[in-house]
Amino acid sequence: MTVPRPNRRQVLLTAAGAAALAAASPHVPLAPRAHAASPAQARTPVRAFAPGRVRLGAGRWQENMDRTLEYLRFVDADRLLYNFRRNHGLDTRGAQPLGGWEAPDFPFRTHSQGHFLSAWAQAWAATGEAVFAEKAAYLVAELADCQAASPQAGFNPGYLAGFPESDFDAVEAGQPVAVSYYALHKTLAGLLDVWRLIGDQRAGEVLLALAEWVDWRTGRLTYEQMQTTLATEFGGMNAALADLYHHTGDARWLTVAERFDHAAVLGPLAAGRDELNGLHANTQVPKIVGCVSQYQGTGTQRYLDIATNFWEFVTGAHTYAIGGNSQAEHFREPYAIAAYLAEDTCEGCNTYNMLKLTRELFTLDPRAAYADYYENALLNHLLGSQRPDDPHGHITYFTPLSPGGRRGVGPAWGGGTWSTDYDSFWCCQGTGLETHTSLMNAVYFEDDDGLYVNLFTPSTLDWAERGVTVEQTTDFPASDTTTLTIGGTAGEWALRIRIPGWTSGAGISVNGEPQDTGAGPGDYAVLTRTWQPGDTVTVRLPMSLRAIPAPDDERVQALAYGPVVLSGAYGDSDLGGQLPVLATGSVTPADAPLTFTATANGADVTLIPFYDNYENYTVYWSTSPA
């Protein structure tokens, strides 16, 4: 069993979106209601752009997103509603039940529907396509009917789930039959995304009633009883509740969020101790995401210390070369990488949530190191976790790093393959929907002085606050160059361009004139000027081969070219479960971009980007200087 997800940030409801929703639902959606600025909003120096303000251009990212959008258009909402309706005593309307983790007898069924709500909301915000708002509105309206039927079904008012309320009795007693709050968190987070991104008023009503149930349920417990409850995976309950505070301005939800402070995990982190070994990895990441939101709401430094310490521990001591972490879903000893090159490494949910944490920390402390990690994990882990020949963009649960590994390895209970339309619904399938509808969310950021360019991908930014557009054209990472074209209104502001830690000798020119910014790797090049429509900024980031040694055995190494982790393409060759011995001096560029040849085990092998390698590969090598 694993965990994952909520989302943040707000987008104004457009007139077109409102019309689409009004047609889909008798509850005409409203723009997110105004509220007083929270302490967080006053302290956050950097702001992300809402999804609809950044559009992807043609390329790998857009292709991944398009496949997920097709699945979101296709999926049958009535099938997603089956367990909710059944549990609340309503007619299932002839819908077929789902399989996998949403089967009627699966312990924490109805964890996926919140992911769909979030993904539909993000898809609508990103594309303006009415079908996504309509599907979200339909699901919300039907969930409202289920929630209204709770008393007749024998549940307390506001309860909403696909399993009985008595499951929470077992959690509170320390004898859980399921990770019940984990599933509930997904519903809360999905409803909030529909409310704030689409503006659906009914989603807010259902969300507040469910949050009131959480307040009632947890408010009856002693501190000790609540800590017993928190010993069972609860997703990001604190994140969803703190985010609800940010959206409504009602401090009640910060109080409820604080009840989900898990002392056994947060205490060592606050004290600066890495005691992650043996913990179920993605049980922890969402609660740390919640700590950032709690810090933003309360100003309590301890929450920020917990989050920054956790990020440093995970990225510094528990992360593989591709940016993922965990083996068999668990953290292992610090710096133990070579010892755990297995079939069940790098669970997708973990990286999804680590990117969420990274993005939020960047808004508080805009360090290039955060963006470097984000690029690595997105490019080398999550982009390749989607199956490229599947029109619905199904995903893999783990990304194996064992020699002779192959993507499409899922949990044993899911058949060990790619996700499916209706018969898997693993946690990673849900976070995969959200990953591939939010790929544009960390490309650009703004502050009071100007713009940050963090990621290099074809995209267009609508910077409405300044009346400016920024179009980025690039073949990165196949090319080491990207071009930014400024449009719109002339004005003076600072353009900050990330100089990645993996490059050297970066070059920047404005309208063909070289610029000396003094910025080195792991920093930002800052260009402050009065920008004119038509100005072009050309950024060159030279790439070179580099080794990434495993910290527990420096003879075990991965190779990267610039930001791209390379892998051996072994085709039909049998690696016998052993790392090939690579002659490091034999690595030679081939004719194709990002392709190399080398000698390993005395034979020729081709090295290609790991995000393009799906079967019988190796990422790590046993190295020989010959």
VEXDREN-2710 file (C-alpha; in Angstrom, 1 decimal):
% VEXDREN-2710
k/r/px/py/pz
1/MET/0.0/0.0/0.0
2/THR/1.3/3.5/-0.9
3/VAL/0.3/7.1/-0.9
4/PRO/0.3/10.4/-2.7
5/ARG/-1.1/13.9/-3.6
6/PRO/-2.9/17.2/-3.4
7/ASN/-2.4/20.5/-5.3
8/ARG/-2.1/24.2/-4.7
9/ARG/-2.3/27.5/-6.5
10/GLN/-5.4/29.2/-7.9
11/VAL/-6.6/30.2/-11.3
12/LEU/-9.4/32.6/-12.1
13/LEU/-12.5/31.2/-13.6
14/THR/-13.0/32.4/-17.2
15/ALA/-16.3/33.2/-18.7
16/ALA/-16.0/30.4/-21.1
17/GLY/-15.3/27.9/-18.3
18/ALA/-18.3/29.2/-16.3
19/ALA/-20.5/28.7/-19.3
20/ALA/-19.3/25.1/-19.8
21/LEU/-19.9/24.3/-16.2
22/ALA/-23.3/25.9/-16.1
23/ALA/-24.3/23.7/-18.9
24/ALA/-23.0/20.6/-17.2
25/SER/-24.4/21.2/-13.7
26/PRO/-27.4/23.1/-12.2
27/HIS/-24.9/24.5/-9.7
28/VAL/-23.3/27.3/-11.7
29/PRO/-19.7/27.4/-10.6
30/LEU/-18.3/30.6/-9.0
31/ALA/-14.9/32.1/-9.1
32/PRO/-12.9/31.1/-6.0
33/ARG/-14.1/33.4/-3.2
34/ALA/-11.9/36.1/-2.0
35/HIS/-10.4/36.0/1.5
36/ALA/-7.8/37.8/3.5
37/ALA/-4.2/37.1/2.6
38/SER/-2.7/34.4/4.9
39/PRO/0.6/34.9/6.6
40/ALA/2.0/32.5/4.0
41/GLN/1.1/34.7/1.1
42/ALA/2.9/37.6/2.8
43/ARG/6.0/35.5/3.3
44/THR/6.3/33.6/0.0
45/PRO/8.8/35.6/-2.1
46/VAL/8.3/33.6/-5.3
47/ARG/5.0/32.7/-6.9
48/ALA/4.1/29.9/-9.3
49/PHE/2.0/30.6/-12.3
50/ALA/-1.5/29.0/-12.5
51/PRO/-1.7/26.1/-15.0
52/GLY/-3.6/28.0/-17.7
53/ARG/-0.9/30.7/-17.8
54/VAL/1.7/28.3/-19.2
55/ARG/1.1/26.3/-22.4
56/LEU/3.4/23.5/-23.6
57/GLY/4.6/23.5/-27.1
58/ALA/5.3/20.5/-29.4
59/GLY/7.6/17.9/-27.8
60/ARG/7.9/15.0/-25.4
61/TRP/6.2/16.8/-22.5
62/GLN/3.2/17.7/-24.7
63/GLU/3.0/14.1/-26.1
64/ASN/2.9/12.7/-22.6
65/MET/0.2/15.1/-21.5
66/ASP/-1.9/14.4/-24.7
67/ARG/-2.0/10.7/-23.9
68/THR/-3.3/11.4/-20.4
69/LEU/-5.8/13.9/-21.6
70/GLU/-7.2/11.3/-23.9
71/TYR/-7.7/8.9/-21.0
72/LEU/-9.4/11.6/-19.0
73/ARG/-11.8/12.2/-21.8
74/PHE/-12.5/8.5/-22.2
75/VAL/-12.9/7.2/-18.6
76/ASP/-16.5/6.5/-17.5
77/ALA/-17.5/8.6/-14.5
78/ASP/-20.3/6.3/-13.6
79/ARG/-17.9/3.4/-13.1
80/LEU/-15.8/5.7/-10.9
81/LEU/-18.9/6.3/-8.8
82/TYR/-19.8/2.7/-8.3
83/ASN/-18.3/2.1/-4.9
84/PHE/-19.5/5.5/-3.6
85/ARG/-23.1/4.9/-4.6
86/ARG/-23.0/1.3/-3.4
87/ASN/-21.6/2.3/0.0
88/HIS/-24.2/5.1/0.5
89/GLY/-27.1/2.9/-0.5
90/LEU/-27.8/4.5/-3.8
91/ASP/-28.6/2.9/-7.2
92/THR/-25.3/2.1/-9.1
93/ARG/-27.2/2.8/-12.4
94/GLY/-26.1/-0.4/-14.1
95/ALA/-22.4/0.7/-14.0
96/GLN/-19.8/-2.1/-13.9
97/PRO/-17.6/-2.2/-10.9
98/LEU/-13.9/-1.5/-11.3
99/GLY/-11.0/-3.8/-10.7
100/GLY/-7.7/-3.6/-9.0
101/TRP/-7.5/-1.2/-6.1
102/GLU/-11.0/0.1/-6.9
103/ALA/-12.7/-3.4/-6.7
104/PRO/-15.7/-3.5/-4.4
105/ASP/-13.8/-5.7/-1.9
106/PHE/-10.5/-3.7/-2.0
107/PRO/-9.9/-2.3/1.5
108/PHE/-9.3/1.4/0.6
109/ARG/-11.4/1.7/-2.5
110/THR/-12.3/5.2/-3.7
111/HIS/-8.8/6.6/-3.4
112/SER/-8.5/7.2/-7.1
113/GLN/-11.5/9.4/-7.7
114/GLY/-9.9/12.4/-6.0
115/HIS/-6.9/12.0/-8.4
116/PHE/-9.4/12.1/-11.3
117/LEU/-11.0/15.3/-9.9
118/SER/-7.6/16.9/-9.6
119/ALA/-6.5/15.8/-13.1
120/TRP/-9.7/17.0/-14.7
121/ALA/-9.4/20.4/-12.9
122/GLN/-5.8/20.7/-14.0
123/ALA/-6.6/19.6/-17.6
124/TRP/-9.4/22.2/-17.8
125/ALA/-7.2/25.0/-16.4
126/ALA/-4.4/24.1/-18.9
127/THR/-6.6/23.6/-22.0
128/GLY/-9.9/25.3/-21.4
129/GLU/-11.5/22.2/-22.9
130/ALA/-15.1/21.9/-21.6
131/VAL/-15.2/18.1/-21.3
132/PHE/-12.9/18.2/-18.4
133/ALA/-14.9/20.7/-16.4
134/GLU/-18.1/18.8/-17.3
135/LYS/-16.8/15.5/-16.1
136/ALA/-15.6/17.0/-12.9
137/ALA/-18.9/18.7/-12.3
138/TYR/-20.8/15.5/-12.9
139/LEU/-18.7/13.5/-10.5
140/VAL/-19.0/16.2/-7.8
141/ALA/-22.8/16.4/-8.2
142/GLU/-23.1/12.7/-7.8
143/LEU/-20.8/12.7/-4.8
144/ALA/-23.0/15.4/-3.3
145/ASP/-25.9/13.0/-3.6
146/CYS/-23.9/10.2/-1.9
147/GLN/-22.9/12.5/0.9
148/ALA/-26.5/13.6/1.4
149/ALA/-27.5/10.0/1.8
150/SER/-25.0/9.3/4.6
151/PRO/-27.5/9.4/7.5
152/GLN/-29.8/6.9/5.7
153/ALA/-26.8/4.6/5.2
154/GLY/-26.0/4.7/8.9
155/PHE/-23.1/7.2/8.6
156/ASN/-22.6/10.5/10.3
157/PRO/-23.4/13.7/8.4
158/GLY/-20.8/14.7/5.9
159/TYR/-19.2/11.3/5.6
160/LEU/-18.2/10.4/2.0
161/ALA/-16.3/7.2/1.0
162/GLY/-16.6/3.9/-0.7
163/PHE/-16.1/1.9/2.5
164/PRO/-18.0/1.9/5.8
165/GLU/-17.4/4.6/8.4
166/SER/-16.6/1.9/11.0
167/ASP/-13.2/1.4/9.2
168/PHE/-12.1/4.6/11.1
169/ASP/-13.0/2.9/14.4
170/ALA/-10.4/0.3/13.6
171/VAL/-7.8/3.0/12.6
172/GLU/-8.4/4.8/15.8
173/ALA/-7.9/1.6/17.8
174/GLY/-4.6/0.9/16.1
175/GLN/-6.0/-2.2/14.4
176/PRO/-6.7/-0.8/10.9
177/VAL/-8.4/-2.8/8.2
178/ALA/-7.4/-0.2/5.6
179/VAL/-5.5/3.1/5.2
180/SER/-8.8/5.0/5.4
181/TYR/-7.6/8.5/5.9
182/TYR/-5.2/8.0/2.9
183/ALA/-8.2/7.4/0.7
184/LEU/-10.2/10.3/2.3
185/HIS/-7.3/12.7/1.6
186/LYS/-7.6/12.1/-2.1
187/THR/-11.2/13.0/-2.1
188/LEU/-10.6/16.2/-0.1
189/ALA/-7.7/17.3/-2.3
190/GLY/-9.7/16.5/-5.5
191/LEU/-12.7/18.5/-4.4
192/LEU/-10.5/21.4/-3.5
193/ASP/-8.8/21.4/-6.9
194/VAL/-12.2/21.5/-8.6
195/TRP/-13.3/24.3/-6.4
196/ARG/-10.3/26.5/-6.8
197/LEU/-9.2/25.7/-10.4
198/ILE/-12.7/25.4/-12.0
199/GLY/-14.7/27.4/-9.5
200/ASP/-17.4/24.7/-8.9
201/GLN/-19.4/25.9/-5.9
202/ARG/-20.8/22.5/-5.2
203/ALA/-17.3/21.0/-4.9
204/GLY/-16.8/23.6/-2.1
205/GLU/-20.0/22.6/-0.4
206/VAL/-19.1/18.9/-0.4
207/LEU/-15.6/19.6/0.6
208/LEU/-16.6/21.7/3.6
209/ALA/-19.1/19.1/4.8
210/LEU/-16.5/16.4/4.6
211/ALA/-13.9/18.5/6.3
212/GLU/-16.4/19.2/9.1
213/TRP/-16.8/15.4/9.5
214/VAL/-13.0/15.2/9.8
215/ASP/-13.1/17.9/12.4
216/TRP/-15.8/16.2/14.4
217/ARG/-14.1/12.7/14.1
218/THR/-10.7/13.8/15.2
219/GLY/-11.8/16.5/17.7
220/ARG/-13.2/13.7/19.9
221/LEU/-9.9/12.0/20.3
222/THR/-7.2/12.6/22.9
223/TYR/-3.7/13.4/21.7
224/GLU/-2.6/9.8/22.4
225/GLN/-5.5/8.4/20.5
226/MET/-4.8/10.7/17.6
227/GLN/-1.1/9.6/17.5
228/THR/-2.3/6.0/17.4
229/THR/-4.5/7.0/14.5
230/LEU/-1.5/8.5/12.7
231/ALA/0.5/5.3/12.9
232/THR/-1.7/4.2/9.9
233/GLU/-0.9/5.9/6.6
234/PHE/-3.0/9.0/6.2
235/GLY/-1.7/10.6/3.0
236/GLY/-1.5/14.4/3.1
237/MET/-4.5/15.1/5.4
238/ASN/-2.6/17.9/6.9
239/ALA/-1.8/19.3/3.5
240/ALA/-5.4/19.2/2.3
241/LEU/-6.7/20.9/5.5
242/ALA/-4.0/23.6/5.5
243/ASP/-4.7/24.2/1.8
244/LEU/-8.4/24.6/2.6
245/TYR/-7.4/27.3/5.1
246/HIS/-5.4/29.1/2.3
247/HIS/-8.4/29.0/0.1
248/THR/-11.1/30.0/2.6
249/GLY/-9.1/32.1/5.2
250/ASP/-10.9/30.1/7.9
251/ALA/-8.3/29.3/10.6
252/ARG/-10.4/26.4/11.8
253/TRP/-8.8/24.2/9.2
254/LEU/-5.3/25.0/10.4
255/THR/-6.3/23.7/13.8
256/VAL/-7.7/20.5/12.3
257/ALA/-4.5/20.1/10.2
258/GLU/-2.3/20.3/13.3
259/ARG/-4.0/17.2/14.7
260/PHE/-2.3/15.3/11.9
261/ASP/1.2/16.2/13.1
262/HIS/2.8/12.8/13.4
263/ALA/5.2/13.1/16.3
264/ALA/7.1/9.9/15.7
265/VAL/8.2/11.1/12.2
266/LEU/8.2/14.9/12.6
267/GLY/10.1/15.0/15.9
268/PRO/13.4/13.5/14.5
269/LEU/13.2/15.6/11.4
270/ALA/12.7/18.8/13.4
271/ALA/15.8/17.9/15.4
272/GLY/17.8/17.4/12.2
273/ARG/18.0/13.6/12.5
274/ASP/17.7/11.2/9.5
275/GLU/15.7/8.3/10.9
276/LEU/14.0/7.4/7.7
277/ASN/15.5/3.9/7.3
278/GLY/12.8/1.3/7.2
279/LEU/9.9/3.8/6.9
280/HIS/7.3/3.4/4.2
281/ALA/8.6/6.1/1.9
282/ASN/5.5/7.7/0.4
283/THR/3.6/7.5/3.7
284/GLN/6.0/10.3/4.8
285/VAL/6.3/12.6/1.7
286/PRO/2.7/13.9/1.6
287/LYS/2.8/14.8/5.3
288/ILE/6.0/16.8/4.7
289/VAL/4.3/18.6/1.9
290/GLY/1.6/19.4/4.4
291/CYS/4.2/20.9/6.8
292/VAL/5.1/23.5/4.1
293/SER/1.5/24.5/3.8
294/GLN/1.2/24.6/7.6
295/TYR/4.3/26.8/7.7
296/GLN/2.8/29.1/5.1
297/GLY/-0.3/29.4/7.2
298/THR/1.1/29.7/10.7
299/GLY/4.7/31.0/10.3
300/THR/5.9/28.3/12.7
301/GLN/9.5/27.8/11.8
302/ARG/9.5/24.2/13.0
303/TYR/7.3/23.2/10.1
304/LEU/9.8/24.7/7.6
305/ASP/12.7/23.1/9.4
306/ILE/11.0/19.7/9.1
307/ALA/10.4/20.1/5.4
308/THR/13.9/21.4/4.5
309/ASN/15.6/18.7/6.6
310/PHE/13.5/16.0/5.0
311/TRP/14.3/17.3/1.5
312/GLU/18.0/17.4/2.2
313/PHE/18.0/13.9/3.7
314/VAL/16.0/12.4/0.8
315/THR/17.7/14.0/-2.1
316/GLY/21.2/13.8/-0.5
317/ALA/21.1/10.3/1.0
318/HIS/18.2/8.3/-0.4
319/THR/17.9/9.2/-4.1
320/TYR/19.0/7.2/-7.1
321/ALA/20.6/8.8/-10.1
322/ILE/17.3/9.2/-11.9
323/GLY/15.8/11.3/-9.1
324/GLY/13.6/8.6/-7.6
325/ASN/13.8/7.0/-4.2
326/SER/12.8/3.9/-2.2
327/GLN/13.2/0.2/-2.7
328/ALA/10.1/-2.0/-2.1
329/GLU/8.4/1.2/-1.2
330/HIS/10.7/1.8/1.8
331/PHE/13.6/4.1/2.6
332/ARG/16.8/2.2/3.3
333/GLU/19.9/3.2/5.1
334/PRO/21.3/6.6/4.2
335/TYR/23.6/6.5/1.2
336/ALA/22.7/2.8/0.4
337/ILE/22.2/2.9/-3.3
338/ALA/24.4/0.2/-4.9
339/ALA/23.1/-2.3/-2.3
340/TYR/19.5/-1.8/-3.5
341/LEU/19.5/-1.9/-7.3
342/ALA/16.3/-4.0/-7.5
343/GLU/13.2/-4.5/-9.6
344/ASP/11.1/-2.5/-7.1
345/THR/13.0/0.8/-6.9
346/CYS/11.7/4.3/-7.4
347/GLU/8.0/4.2/-6.8
348/GLY/6.2/6.8/-9.0
349/CYS/4.2/8.3/-6.2
350/ASN/7.3/9.2/-4.2
351/THR/8.8/11.3/-7.0
352/TYR/5.4/12.9/-7.7
353/ASN/5.2/14.1/-4.1
354/MET/8.9/15.0/-3.9
355/LEU/8.4/17.3/-6.9
356/LYS/5.4/18.9/-5.2
357/LEU/7.5/19.4/-2.1
358/THR/10.4/20.8/-4.1
359/ARG/8.1/23.2/-6.0
360/GLU/6.7/24.6/-2.7
361/LEU/10.1/24.9/-1.1
362/PHE/11.4/26.9/-4.1
363/THR/8.7/29.5/-3.6
364/LEU/10.1/30.1/-0.1
365/ASP/13.8/29.9/-1.0
366/PRO/14.5/30.2/-4.8
367/ARG/17.6/28.1/-4.9
368/ALA/18.8/26.6/-8.2
369/ALA/19.4/23.3/-6.4
370/TYR/15.7/22.8/-6.0
371/ALA/15.2/23.3/-9.8
372/ASP/18.2/21.0/-10.6
373/TYR/16.5/18.2/-8.6
374/TYR/13.1/18.9/-10.1
375/GLU/14.6/18.7/-13.7
376/ASN/16.4/15.5/-12.9
377/ALA/13.4/13.7/-11.3
378/LEU/10.9/14.8/-13.9
379/LEU/13.1/14.2/-16.9
380/ASN/14.8/10.9/-15.9
381/HIS/12.1/9.3/-13.8
382/LEU/8.5/10.5/-14.4
383/LEU/8.5/11.3/-18.1
384/GLY/9.6/7.7/-18.8
385/SER/7.2/6.2/-16.4
386/GLN/4.4/6.6/-19.0
387/ARG/4.0/4.0/-21.7
388/PRO/4.5/5.8/-25.0
389/ASP/2.7/3.4/-27.2
390/ASP/-0.5/3.4/-25.1
391/PRO/-3.0/6.0/-26.3
392/HIS/-4.2/6.4/-22.7
393/GLY/-0.7/7.0/-21.3
394/HIS/-0.7/4.2/-18.7
395/ILE/2.1/4.1/-16.3
396/THR/4.5/1.9/-14.4
397/TYR/4.4/1.6/-10.6
398/PHE/8.1/1.0/-10.0
399/THR/11.0/2.0/-12.2
400/PRO/13.4/-0.9/-11.8
401/LEU/17.1/-0.2/-11.6
402/SER/18.2/-3.8/-11.6
403/PRO/20.5/-4.9/-14.5
404/GLY/18.2/-6.2/-17.2
405/GLY/15.3/-4.2/-15.8
406/ARG/12.2/-3.3/-17.7
407/ARG/9.6/-0.7/-17.2
408/GLY/6.0/-1.9/-16.8
409/VAL/6.8/-3.7/-13.6
410/GLY/4.0/-3.1/-11.2
411/PRO/3.1/-4.5/-7.8
412/ALA/2.5/-8.3/-7.7
413/TRP/-1.1/-7.8/-6.8
414/GLY/-1.6/-5.8/-10.0
415/GLY/-0.1/-8.4/-12.3
416/GLY/3.3/-6.8/-12.6
417/THR/2.6/-4.8/-15.7
418/TRP/1.4/-1.3/-16.9
419/SER/-1.7/0.2/-15.5
420/THR/-5.0/-0.3/-17.4
421/ASP/-8.2/1.6/-18.1
422/TYR/-10.3/-0.1/-15.5
423/ASP/-8.4/-3.0/-13.7
424/SER/-5.5/-1.5/-11.8
425/PHE/-5.9/1.9/-10.1
426/TRP/-2.7/1.7/-8.1
427/CYS/-1.7/4.8/-6.2
428/CYS/0.9/5.6/-8.9
429/GLN/-1.8/5.5/-11.6
430/GLY/-3.6/8.3/-9.8
431/THR/-0.5/10.4/-9.3
432/GLY/0.5/9.7/-12.9
433/LEU/-2.7/11.5/-14.0
434/GLU/-1.8/14.5/-12.0
435/THR/1.9/14.5/-13.1
436/HIS/1.0/14.5/-16.7
437/THR/-1.6/17.3/-16.4
438/SER/0.8/19.6/-14.5
439/LEU/4.0/19.3/-16.5
440/MET/4.0/23.0/-17.1
441/ASN/3.7/24.0/-13.4
442/ALA/7.4/24.5/-12.6
443/VAL/8.8/26.0/-15.9
444/TYR/8.4/29.6/-14.8
445/PHE/8.0/31.5/-11.5
446/GLU/7.7/35.2/-10.7
447/ASP/8.5/37.6/-7.9
448/ASP/8.0/41.3/-7.4
449/ASP/11.2/42.0/-9.5
450/GLY/10.7/39.7/-12.4
451/LEU/10.8/36.2/-13.8
452/TYR/12.5/32.9/-13.1
453/VAL/13.1/30.4/-16.0
454/ASN/13.7/27.0/-14.3
455/LEU/13.1/24.4/-16.9
456/PHE/13.9/24.2/-20.6
457/THR/11.0/23.0/-22.7
458/PRO/8.9/24.4/-25.6
459/SER/6.3/26.6/-23.8
460/THR/4.5/29.9/-23.8
461/LEU/3.9/32.0/-20.7
462/ASP/1.1/34.5/-20.5
463/TRP/2.5/36.9/-17.9
464/ALA/-0.7/38.9/-17.6
465/GLU/0.4/40.9/-14.6
466/ARG/3.0/42.7/-16.7
467/GLY/1.2/42.4/-20.1
468/VAL/4.1/40.2/-21.3
469/THR/4.4/36.9/-23.1
470/VAL/7.5/34.7/-23.1
471/GLU/7.8/32.0/-25.8
472/GLN/10.5/29.3/-25.3
473/THR/11.6/27.4/-28.3
474/THR/14.0/24.5/-27.9
475/ASP/14.8/20.9/-28.7
476/PHE/16.4/20.5/-25.2
477/PRO/17.8/18.2/-24.2
478/ALA/18.6/16.9/-27.7
479/SER/20.0/20.4/-28.2
480/ASP/21.9/22.4/-25.6
481/THR/20.3/25.7/-26.7
482/THR/17.0/27.4/-25.8
483/THR/15.6/30.7/-27.1
484/LEU/13.3/33.0/-25.2
485/THR/11.3/35.5/-27.2
486/ILE/9.7/38.4/-25.3
487/GLY/6.3/39.8/-26.4
488/GLY/3.7/42.1/-25.2
489/THR/4.3/45.3/-23.3
490/ALA/7.7/46.9/-22.9
491/GLY/8.9/47.2/-19.3
492/GLU/11.9/46.9/-16.9
493/TRP/12.2/43.7/-15.0
494/ALA/14.7/41.0/-14.1
495/LEU/15.0/37.8/-16.1
496/ARG/16.6/35.0/-14.0
497/ILE/17.7/32.0/-16.0
498/ARG/18.9/28.8/-14.2
499/ILE/22.4/27.7/-14.9
500/PRO/22.2/24.0/-14.0
501/GLY/24.8/22.4/-11.8
502/TRP/25.6/19.9/-14.6
503/THR/26.8/22.5/-17.1
504/SER/30.0/24.6/-17.5
505/GLY/30.7/27.6/-19.7
506/ALA/27.1/28.6/-20.1
507/GLY/26.6/31.3/-22.7
508/ILE/23.7/33.9/-22.9
509/SER/23.1/36.5/-25.5
510/VAL/20.4/39.2/-25.9
511/ASN/19.5/40.0/-29.5
512/GLY/22.7/38.4/-30.5
513/GLU/24.9/40.4/-28.1
514/PRO/26.8/38.2/-25.5
515/GLN/26.1/38.9/-21.9
516/ASP/28.5/38.6/-19.0
517/THR/26.3/37.8/-16.0
518/GLY/29.0/36.3/-13.8
519/ALA/26.7/33.3/-13.0
520/GLY/28.2/29.9/-12.7
521/PRO/26.7/26.4/-12.5
522/GLY/24.1/26.0/-9.8
523/ASP/23.2/29.7/-9.9
524/TYR/20.9/32.1/-11.8
525/ALA/22.0/34.4/-14.6
526/VAL/20.2/37.7/-14.0
527/LEU/19.4/40.1/-16.9
528/THR/17.8/43.3/-15.8
529/ARG/16.8/45.7/-18.5
530/THR/13.9/47.4/-20.2
531/TRP/12.6/44.6/-22.3
532/GLN/11.0/45.4/-25.7
533/PRO/8.6/43.2/-27.7
534/GLY/10.7/41.0/-30.0
535/ASP/13.7/40.8/-27.8
536/THR/15.3/37.4/-27.9
537/VAL/17.5/35.7/-25.3
538/THR/19.6/32.7/-26.4
539/VAL/20.8/30.4/-23.8
540/ARG/23.5/27.8/-24.4
541/LEU/24.1/25.1/-21.8
542/PRO/27.1/23.0/-22.9
543/MET/26.7/19.3/-22.0
544/SER/29.3/16.7/-21.2
545/LEU/29.6/13.2/-19.9
546/ARG/29.7/12.8/-16.2
547/ALA/29.7/9.9/-13.8
548/ILE/27.3/9.6/-10.9
549/PRO/28.9/7.2/-8.4
550/ALA/26.8/5.3/-5.9
551/PRO/27.8/6.6/-2.4
552/ASP/28.1/3.2/-0.9
553/ASP/30.3/1.8/-3.7
554/GLU/32.0/4.3/-6.0
555/ARG/32.9/1.5/-8.5
556/VAL/29.1/1.3/-9.2
557/GLN/28.2/4.3/-11.4
558/ALA/25.5/5.7/-13.6
559/LEU/26.4/7.9/-16.6
560/ALA/24.7/11.2/-17.6
561/TYR/25.2/13.5/-20.5
562/GLY/24.2/17.0/-19.3
563/PRO/20.8/16.4/-17.6
564/VAL/20.1/13.1/-19.3
565/VAL/20.8/9.8/-17.5
566/LEU/22.0/7.3/-20.0
567/SER/21.3/3.6/-20.0
568/GLY/22.5/0.5/-21.8
569/ALA/20.1/-0.9/-24.4
570/TYR/20.6/-4.6/-24.3
571/GLY/17.9/-5.9/-26.5
572/ASP/17.9/-9.7/-26.4
573/SER/21.1/-10.0/-24.3
574/ASP/20.8/-11.7/-20.9
575/LEU/22.6/-9.7/-18.2
576/GLY/22.0/-12.6/-15.7
577/GLY/21.2/-10.1/-13.0
578/GLN/24.8/-8.8/-12.8
579/LEU/25.9/-5.2/-13.5
580/PRO/27.8/-5.1/-16.7
581/VAL/31.5/-4.0/-16.4
582/LEU/31.8/-0.8/-18.3
583/ALA/35.1/0.4/-19.7
584/THR/34.6/4.0/-18.9
585/GLY/37.2/5.3/-21.4
586/SER/35.3/3.6/-24.2
587/VAL/32.2/5.8/-24.2
588/THR/32.0/7.5/-27.6
589/PRO/29.4/9.8/-29.1
590/ALA/27.3/8.2/-31.9
591/ASP/25.7/9.9/-34.8
592/ALA/22.2/10.3/-33.2
593/PRO/21.6/12.9/-30.5
594/LEU/22.1/11.8/-26.9
595/THR/23.4/8.4/-28.1
596/PHE/26.7/6.8/-27.3
597/THR/28.6/3.5/-27.9
598/ALA/30.7/1.8/-25.3
599/THR/32.4/-1.5/-24.4
600/ALA/30.9/-3.4/-21.5
601/ASN/31.7/-7.0/-20.6
602/GLY/34.1/-6.9/-23.6
603/ALA/31.2/-6.3/-26.1
604/ASP/29.7/-3.3/-27.8
605/VAL/26.7/-1.7/-26.2
606/THR/24.6/1.4/-27.2
607/LEU/23.8/4.0/-24.5
608/ILE/20.6/6.0/-24.9
609/PRO/18.5/8.3/-22.7
610/PHE/16.9/6.3/-19.9
611/TYR/13.5/8.0/-20.5
612/ASP/13.5/6.3/-23.9
613/ASN/14.6/2.8/-22.7
614/TYR/11.9/0.4/-21.7
615/GLU/13.2/-3.1/-21.7
616/ASN/16.4/-5.0/-20.7
617/TYR/18.4/-2.0/-19.7
618/THR/20.9/-1.0/-17.1
619/VAL/21.3/2.4/-15.6
620/TYR/24.2/1.5/-13.2
621/TRP/27.4/-0.1/-14.2
622/SER/30.4/-1.8/-12.5
623/THR/33.2/0.4/-13.8
624/SER/36.6/-0.4/-15.1
625/PRO/39.1/2.3/-16.0
626/ALA/40.3/0.3/-19.0
END
